[in-house]
Amino acid sequence: NLAADVQQKMRDAQHGVDQQAKDVHGALDRLQANMGAAPLDQLRDDASDVKADIRAVEERAQQLEKAPESSYSFEDWNTRGQAAFSKNAFDEAAYLWLKASQIPNAGAANVAQVLFNRGVAQDQLKQSEAAIATYDEVIRRFGGAPEEALRMLVARALANKGVVQGELKQSDAAIA
């Protein structure tokens, strides 16, 4: 009976961990979809769902901070980056997304997304030249990709790059 009770507790604990992972993954996906589309403050004010997503990601990031960074997966770095971004810690977010982009076998779509996110964070910091360089990296690395998800990220990087160049009064470059 004791063994059966322990096994049930282990199954319940595993179910809780699996559910948290599913919730955090869904929250990350939804936050990623809004990355750069609207100011974060506006998203926070407009939707309680966004607040719940931010809370889920921030809670997971707090748990991750207790683990050694040497054990981090792509998802771990990305989660911490998203949590930092949601707290307007753009410099930290840019660094964490750079670390995420360097994880071997992270997948092209994941790498393109976190590099795009990094560019958005750099733009928030008014690091215009750095943001342009990051968008250029997305374009260079994934510009010829046939996958729709990558082509959409390249298109968003091109659009954001043009906006930043326009803000810098580089009209010819923005048009190109």
C-alpha positions in Angstrom: 0.0 0.0 0.0 2.8 2.4 0.8 4.5 1.7 -2.5 1.2 2.3 -4.3 0.7 5.6 -2.5 4.3 6.7 -3.4 3.7 5.8 -7.0 0.5 7.7 -7.1 2.2 10.8 -5.6 4.9 10.5 -8.2 2.4 10.3 -11.0 0.5 13.3 -9.6 3.8 15.3 -9.3 4.7 14.3 -12.9 1.3 15.4 -14.1 1.8 18.8 -12.4 5.2 19.2 -14.0 3.9 18.2 -17.4 0.9 20.7 -17.0 3.2 23.5 -16.0 5.5 22.8 -19.0 2.5 22.8 -21.3 1.2 26.1 -19.8 4.6 27.8 -20.1 5.0 26.6 -23.6 1.6 27.9 -24.6 2.3 31.2 -22.9 5.6 31.6 -24.7 3.9 30.9 -28.0 1.3 33.5 -27.4 3.8 36.1 -26.2 6.0 35.4 -29.2 3.1 36.0 -31.6 2.8 39.5 -30.2 6.5 40.3 -30.1 7.1 43.7 -31.7 3.4 43.9 -32.8 2.4 46.3 -30.0 4.0 47.9 -27.0 4.1 45.5 -24.1 2.5 48.1 -21.8 -0.5 48.2 -24.2 -0.7 44.5 -24.3 -0.6 44.3 -20.5 -3.4 46.8 -20.2 -5.6 45.3 -23.0 -5.7 41.6 -22.1 -5.9 39.6 -18.9 -4.8 36.6 -20.9 -1.5 38.4 -21.6 -1.1 39.1 -17.9 -1.6 35.4 -17.1 0.9 34.4 -19.8 3.5 36.9 -18.5 2.9 35.5 -14.9 3.4 31.9 -16.1 6.6 32.8 -17.9 8.0 34.9 -15.0 7.3 32.1 -12.5 9.1 29.6 -14.7 12.0 32.0 -15.1 12.3 32.3 -11.3 12.5 28.6 -11.0 15.2 28.5 -13.7 17.3 31.0 -11.9 18.0 28.4 -9.3 19.4 26.0 -11.8 22.9 26.2 -13.3 23.0 28.0 -16.6 25.2 25.2 -18.0 22.2 22.9 -17.9 19.9 25.3 -19.8 18.0 24.2 -22.9 16.9 26.6 -25.7 13.5 26.8 -24.0 15.1 27.8 -20.7 17.1 30.7 -22.2 14.1 31.8 -24.2 11.8 31.7 -21.2 14.2 33.8 -19.2 14.5 36.2 -22.1 10.8 36.6 -22.4 10.4 37.1 -18.7 13.1 39.8 -18.7 11.5 41.5 -21.7 8.1 41.5 -19.9 9.8 43.3 -17.0 11.3 45.9 -19.4 14.8 44.5 -18.7 15.6 44.8 -22.4 19.4 44.6 -22.0 19.1 41.3 -20.1 16.5 40.0 -22.5 18.8 40.8 -25.5 21.6 38.9 -23.8 19.4 35.9 -22.9 18.1 35.6 -26.4 21.6 35.7 -27.7 22.4 32.8 -25.5 19.3 31.0 -26.7 20.4 31.5 -30.3 23.7 29.8 -29.6 22.2 26.5 -28.4 23.1 23.7 -30.8 20.2 22.0 -32.5 17.7 24.6 -31.4 16.1 24.6 -34.8 16.2 27.3 -37.4 12.7 28.7 -36.6 13.6 29.0 -32.9 16.9 30.7 -33.6 15.3 33.1 -36.1 12.6 34.0 -33.5 15.0 34.7 -30.6 17.3 36.7 -32.9 14.2 38.7 -34.0 13.3 39.2 -30.4 16.8 40.4 -29.6 16.5 43.0 -32.3 13.2 44.2 -30.8 14.9 44.4 -27.3 17.8 46.4 -28.8 15.4 48.7 -30.5 13.6 49.3 -27.1 17.0 50.2 -25.7 17.5 52.7 -28.6 20.5 50.7 -29.7 19.5 51.3 -33.3 22.8 50.1 -35.0 22.8 46.9 -32.9 19.1 46.3 -33.7 19.8 46.7 -37.5 22.8 44.3 -37.2 20.6 41.7 -35.5 17.9 42.1 -38.1 20.5 41.8 -40.8 21.7 38.5 -39.2 18.1 37.1 -39.3 17.9 38.2 -43.0 21.4 36.8 -43.9 20.9 33.5 -42.1 17.3 32.7 -43.0 16.5 34.9 -46.0 16.6 32.0 -48.5 14.6 29.6 -46.3 11.6 28.0 -48.0 9.7 27.5 -44.7 6.8 29.9 -44.3 7.6 30.6 -40.6 11.1 31.6 -41.4 10.0 33.7 -44.3 7.6 35.5 -42.0 10.3 36.3 -39.5 12.6 37.5 -42.3 9.8 39.8 -43.5 9.2 41.1 -40.0 13.0 41.7 -39.6 13.1 43.6 -42.9 10.1 45.7 -41.8 11.6 46.5 -38.4 15.0 47.2 -39.9 13.3 49.7 -42.3 11.5 51.4 -39.4 14.7 51.7 -37.4 16.5 53.1 -40.4 13.7 55.6 -41.0 14.0 56.7 -37.3 17.7 57.3 -38.0 16.8 59.4 -41.0 18.3 56.9 -43.4 15.5 57.1 -45.9 17.3 55.6 -48.8 18.4 52.6 -46.8 14.9 52.2 -45.3 13.3 52.2 -48.8 15.9 49.7 -50.1 
